Amino acid sequence: MAHTPQIKIPATYIRGGTSKGVFFKLSDLPERCQVPGEARDKLLLRVIGSPDPYGAQIDGMGGATSSTSKTVILAKSSKADHDVDYMFGQVSIDKAFVDWSGNCGNLTAAVGSFAISNGLVDASRVPQNGVCIVRIWQTQINKTIIAHVPITNGQVQETGDFELDGVTFPAAEVQIEFLDPAEDGDEGGSMFPTGNLVDDLEVPGIGTLKATMINAGIPTIFINADEIGYTGTELREAINTNPAALAKFETIRAYGALRMGLIKDVSEAARRQHTPKVAFVAKPADYVSSSGKEVSASDIDLNVRALSMGKLHHAMMGTAAVAIGTAAAIPGTLVNLAAGGVEREAVRFGHPSGTLRVGAKAVQENGQWVVKKAIMSRSARVLMEGWVRVPGDAF
């Protein structure tokens, strides 16, 4: 019996922030995969190694976690005053779908460097030495992101001494600016979809929880840790080894998504795993991070733990960090209250791998809260480049 041989597609495997993903130029994809649809999704599923009933993604590039089951497609931007169009696909590990409903803030840190190295940024805009400003258009959420990429001898500089909790080795710092992070995107709505800074969220079987539901960076549902029996200092094992806890958080997420208007029925949440995120917050407290590093309550403004794709994240999603920074800047949100209830333009929070600082300034315009931009520093490094291979009949 004849079998279809494998094909090879130019690709780059990159760590961005605390995530890893397979990056493609749109023009390098097979022609039928250059447009959104079933063929593209099937291709990316096969590249990553999904769906995998074993949950290991052994036969693909994925790493069997939400942080490592990711794909990025980039193209020279068709939008004025932008360099590159950025599309992000969160690949389900055990199910046959790719979630295109949101952005990945961590992999955003690698978009600028990939764009420069692959000719998507005009050479005239790349300095011989210094910092290249890459203007990114995130097509799924219709937002502008600015990446400040260090350049040495005309090439992207990846090595450096910038340390990021959740990443083992230091690298070059890449500053990321998320402009108008709460600006309306494809989902419509406003920064606070319910119109309230804090809501009473009714969750059948769990109760009524105080919740701040915000659309900034990525739609996120914040709840108080103590209302659901946690301290906010938990590490992954405390949540991810407890099926009942994971089911509880998924139920909260589903009813929060319904309240935010992201879905019309709670049953739709299962097909929308990437958004919204659900996170729980608590006042500062001492804890030991997953690497054994001691985090002191005096070093942070609050503790935050967030779930991604049904599991507690090992650090913090970049887009959720934008939501944290934005909510912290607005007096009265649960995030702001956990951080002391004072006005602030930056917040340092504790997460399972350590700490992270994110800046955001909120102002009121016509009675509505507005955040012009959120800023954080990440790093990125190419791990491997060449071709990824998939069976020719996989898509």
Secondary structure, 3 states (H helix, E strand, C coil): CCCCCEEEEEEEEEEECCEEEEEEEHHHCCHHHCCCCHHHHHHHHHHHCCCCCCCCCCCCCCCCCCCCCEEEEEEECCCCCCCEEEEEEEECCCCCCEECCCCCHHHHHHHHHHHHHCCCCCHHHCCCCEEEEEEEEECCCCEEEEEEEEEECCEECCCCCECCCCCCCCECCEEEEEECCCCCCCCCCCCCCCCCCCEEEEECCCEEEEEEEEECCCEEEEEEHHHHCCCCCCCHHHHHCCHHHHHHHHHHHHHHHHHCCCCCCHHHHHHCCCCCEEEEEECCCCEECCCCCEECHHHCCEEEEEEECCEECCCCCHHHHHHHHHHHCCCCCHHHHHCCCCCCCEEEEEECCEEEEEEEEEEEECCEEEEEEEEEEECEEEEEEEEEEEECCCC
